[in-house]
Amino acid sequence: MRDWKMLRIVIFDDEERIGLQLKELLEQSGDDLVVDFFQDWHALQFYFSQHAHIDAVFMDICFQGSTSSGIDFAEKIAQSHSQTKFIYVTGHPREYLQQIFMSKTVNPFGYLPKPFDRKAVQDYLQKIRAASADSQDLFPFKPKKGQVVYLSLREVLYFSSDRRCVTAHTLHGSYEGYYQLSKLMESLPQYFYQCYKSYAINLHYVQRIDTKEVHIQEEIIPISAYGHRSVAENRAELVQRKSELYQS
């Protein structure tokens, strides 16, 4: 299962000395984070295209020789990574405060004045950790078309698969993407159970367990022989897992 506690943090600043100084301060504050530093916008864009989930960006506001500000860059990133937190970094906070908070796309997570105060950096890390813990059941699901969708796993009723595709059936709609269900199961919490080769169900929503099927809202999902278990063994384990869920 994926370790959701590891934070991924990015620094974007056109001054190498400033960026490396902040990177060092962040890395001194714990071993539960990966910190990457960028000075080039195109390199940063590529990085975001390769990572579905990035917890926070420490974003410089003023870039020499660029017509775009850090606020503009943050708004572009937020279009595909709406869960990413933005902490604006600037030596002139008063000049940009109104522009920061007038953004229609980005709700700022804060701003960090230059020169850096070690305690302020640590306080922001604690704030990021707390926000990450609150959203630890978010799962980056990439549909066949469109940007990554962050699913709240506790709102997923079940996953179904058909050949190379998996559909996430949620309380608010369905999303289809190119996944293998067996591989997907390795990243899901313990309250998901694969009762059939083509189905993984959220035990929270199981309303009834019959001899060869389970009921989730209006859906009837089969229980089958799977792996080394017979139908009866699979059903018995499902009942046990459902009982353990209420005891935990």
Stockholm file with secondary structure:
# STOCKHOLM 1.0

chainA/1-248         MRDWKMLRIVIFDDEERIGLQLKELLEQSGDDLVVDFFQDWHALQFYFSQHAHIDAVFMDICFQGSTSSGIDFAEKIAQSHSQTKFIYVTGHPREYLQQIFMSKTVNPFGYLPKPFDRKAVQDYLQKIRAASADSQDLFPFKPKKGQVVYLSLREVLYFSSDRRCVTAHTLHGSYEGYYQLSKLMESLPQYFYQCYKSYAINLHYVQRIDTKEVHIQEEIIPISAYGHRSVAENRAELVQRKSELYQS
#=GR chainA/1-248 SS CCCTTCEEEEEECSCHHHHHHHHHHHHTTCSSEEEEEECCHHHHHHHHHHCSCCCEEEEESCCTTCSSCHHHHHHHHHTTCTTCEEEEEESCHHHHHHHHHTCSSCCCCEEEESSCCHHHHHHHHHHHHHHHHHTTTEEEECCSSSSCEEEEGGGEEEEEEETTEEEEEETTEEEEEECCHHHHHTTSCTTEEEEETTEEEEGGGEEEECSSEEEETTEEEECCCBTTBCHHHHHHHHHHHHHHHHHC
#=GC SS_cons         CCCTTCEEEEEECSCHHHHHHHHHHHHTTCSSEEEEEECCHHHHHHHHHHCSCCCEEEEESCCTTCSSCHHHHHHHHHTTCTTCEEEEEESCHHHHHHHHHTCSSCCCCEEEESSCCHHHHHHHHHHHHHHHHHTTTEEEECCSSSSCEEEEGGGEEEEEEETTEEEEEETTEEEEEECCHHHHHTTSCTTEEEEETTEEEEGGGEEEECSSEEEETTEEEECCCBTTBCHHHHHHHHHHHHHHHHHC
//
